[in-house]
């Protein structure tokens, strides 16, 4: 079934779709993986907020829609919400949504980023992010966005981790070039808990050049851009999800096909597709349930992808 066909069946439910249980799964709760540095478990599907949460907080319709997106994530066992100061109003929107009675802060694992230069400006930005996101006692994860002034911010974040205002420290990038830069820092620096990078059926460099190092160094992996900013769906327009994937992996849409490919690598801790629509969120969250591909099935998925292009 194509993503558009599956979503057409659920779109009429609108925000109420978050309250409708999924069809039967091989497992009854979202899969979880451990953060290597602490052993804490995270659900394998979270949400990114780039573009999708950059809305006017005074727009009740948009805020209600995004509340439905977060409610769906929490109701089905997800926790990770990833944002950044460079995402416009997204941090503030997340914080305001979490202040609502139905969206408890304790349900969320809040990840954001520092994206500036200099120690003082970095500290100011991190504290501002914590306030905007309604973080309470501590931000769960602060990542150095695209490695901007990373040495300065890494010192700051180590100190903030020591004093309890930040729980985990991470690095991010979103390009293949960034994979090499991330690997250089992780290979030489201690105290890095997470790395966030692009990985998808069409962008597989990280699996070869970064994930082995992360496994050796005890660094959790968050994957961004699993749909390549939406570009991946262009190649699926005239193709159905392979029948074998539906039968063996409980895959119903191309979005789930793409996400399960990513999660098939056991070194991936969490994937964070971005959406502002409940029907898309529901589709994405479903990838965190049921069987994941083994290495042989991943190879078949790559072959499917290459044949479509």
N, C-alpha and C positions, 0 to 999 in steps of 0.2 A: 504494500500500500504506500502511495506517495505521501509525503508530509502534508501536502495541501489537502489530500482526500481525507486523511485521518483527522486533520484539524477541522475540516468542514463538518465532520460528525459531532465535534465537541464545541464548536464556536458558539452555538446558540445558547449554551449554558452560561456564557460570559463569566462574571466574577463568581457566580455560584458554582462553577466547575471545580473550584478548589475544595468544595465540600463533598464532591462525588468520589467514592473510592475507585481506585484503579481496578481494572479487570484482574483476574487471578494471576499471581506471580509464582515463580518457582521459589521465591523467598518472600517473607512477609514484612521485612524492614529493609531500609536502604543499606546497602553495603557500606562498610567502614574500613578505613586503613589507619595504621598507626603513624604518628609523627615520630620519626626515629629518635630525636633528641630527648623525648620525654615519655613516649609510649601512649600519650593521649590519643584517642581515636577520633577521626573526623569522618563524617559522611562523604562519599566519593563525588557527589554532585553538589555544587554551590552555584551562586549567581554572581556574575560581574555586573557593574553598573555604568560602564562607559556608554555615553549617549542615551541609553534607555532610561536612566533615572535623572537626567538633567532636565527637569521640568520645573515649572513655577509652583512653589509650595502652596501658593494661594489658589491653584487650580484644583477644585475639589474633585472633579471628574478624573483627572490624571492621578491625583493622590489616592483615590479610592481604587483605581485600577492597579496601581503599584502595591497598595496594601494587599490586594488579592494575590499578587505575585509572591510576596513574602509569606503570606499566610499559607499558600500552597506549599512553599518550600519547607516551612516549619512543620506543617501537618504531616508531611511525608518523610520526616526525619532529617531533612537538610539543615545546615547551620551556617555555612560559609557565605558571607557577603563581602565582596571585594570592591573597593572604591579608590579614589585618589583625589588630591586637591586639583589636579588638572582636568577632572571630569565635570567642570562647571558646578552646578548646584547639587550634584549627586550625593555628596556626603551629608549635606544638610537635610536632603529629602529622606535619606535613610534614617537619620536621627529622629526626624519628626514622626516618621512612620513607626519607629520603635517606641515612641512615647505613647502610642495609642494602647488602650487597655488590652486589645486582642493580640498585640504583637509584643511579647515580653522580651526585654533585653537579654535575659538569660537564655533565650532560644538561639541567639545569634553568636557566631564566631566572626568578629569584626576585623577585617583586614583593610588597611589603607596603605598609603605610601608617603614618602617625603620626596619632594620634587622642587628643589631649590639649591642654592649654594651658600656655604658658610654655616658655622656652628650655631650662631645666634638665630639666624633666620630659619635654620632647620628645626631648632627646638620650638620656636614660635609656631611654625607650621604644624608640627606634630601635636602640640597642645591644642591648637585651633581645630585640628581634625578630630581629636578626642571629644571636644565640646560639641562640634557639629553633629557627630555621629551618636551622641548620647551614650558614650562608652562607659560611663560610670567610673569605677575604680581604675580600669586599665583597658587599653586597646589590646586586642588579642594578638595582632600581628601588624608590624610596621615594616614596609619594604622600601628599599632605596630604588626609586623609580628610574628605570633605564640607566642605572649606575651613575646618575648625576652626582658629582662630588662624593663618591661612595666612601672614600677613606675617612673624610670628616664625619659623615653621618653614621658610619659604622661605629666609630668611637662613641658618639652620642647615644646610639641605640644600645650599645653594650651597657652604658651607664644607666640608662632608663630601664633596662631589663633588670639590672641589679637592684634598683630602688622600687621595682614592682609596677611602674607606670606603663610598661610594655611587657607582654608575656613572651613574644617570639620576635625574632629578627630575620628579615629576608632581603633578597635582591630580586629585581625584575628586569626583563627585556622582552621585546616582541618580534625581533628580527633574527634571521639566521646569523648575521654578523654578531649580534648580541650573544648568541650561544657561546661563541669562543671567548668573549669577554667575561661572561659569567663563569665559565670554567676556569679561567685564569685566576679570578678572585677566590673562588671556592677552594681551589687547590692550595692556596697559600694562607688563607685567613681562617681563624677559628671563630666559633660563636655564631655561625650562620645556621639558622634552623630551617629556613625555607628558601627555595628559588622558584620564581614564576617565569614561564617562558611559553613560546608558541610551539604547539605540536599538533599535528593533524595528519590525515591521510596524504595530503599533498605537501606537507612541510614536516619531514621526518628527521632532520639533522640532529635535533636534541636527543633522540633516542640513541643515536650512535656516539655523539661527542660530549654529551652532558650527563645523561642519566646514569651511566656506569660510575662516574665520579661522585655523583650525589649519593649513590648507594654506598660507596666506599667511605664517604665522609659523614654519613648519617644526616643527610639533608633531605627534607620533604620536598616534593615537587607539586606545584600547582600549575595546571595547564590553562593558558589563555588561547583565544582565537581557534577553538576546535573546528569552527566552520569557516575559517579564513575570512572573517568579516562578512560572512554571507556568500562569498564567492563560490564556495564549494557546491552550493545548491544549483548553480547555473548548469553544472555538468550532469545533473540528475533529472532534468526536466522531462526527458523522453524515456526514462528508464524506471522500472519498478525495482524495489528492494529485492535482492535475490531470495528465492524461496528457501534455500538452505539456511540463510541467516534468520529468516522468520522462524523456522522450525528449530534450529539448534541454539539460537541466541535470544529468542523471544523479542526480536526486533520488528517493529511495526512501521517505522518511518526512516527516512534517510538521516534525520537528526539523530535518532537513536543509533543508527548504524555508525555514524561518525563518532559519537560519544563513546560507544562501546569499544570501538577500535582504540581510542585513547586510553580507556580504562583497562584494556586488555594488557597493558604493560604494568606489571605489579609495582614498578618503581614510581608510578604516578599516584600521588596521594589524593588529589582532588582535581576536578575539571570545573571551570567556571564559565559556561556559556552565558551570554548576556541577552536579556529580553525584557521588554516592558509589557508583554501580553500574557494573560493567564493561560490561554490555550497553548502558546509556545512553551511557557514554563512547565506546564503539565507534561507536554511531550518530552521535554528535556529531562525532567526529574525521573521519568520512567526508566531512563537508561541506567539509573543507579540500582535497579532491581533485577533479579534473575541472573542467568549465566553470563559470564564474560568470555571473550574469545581467548583461546590458548594461542601459542605461537603459530601453529599450523593454520588456524582459522584467521588469525591476523594476516598471514601471507595471502590467503584467499581474498581477504578484504582489499588488500593492496592491489591484487590482480584485477578485481572488479573495478576499482577506481581507475587504474591505468587504462583499462579497456574502454571506459566511458569517455576519456579525454581525447 
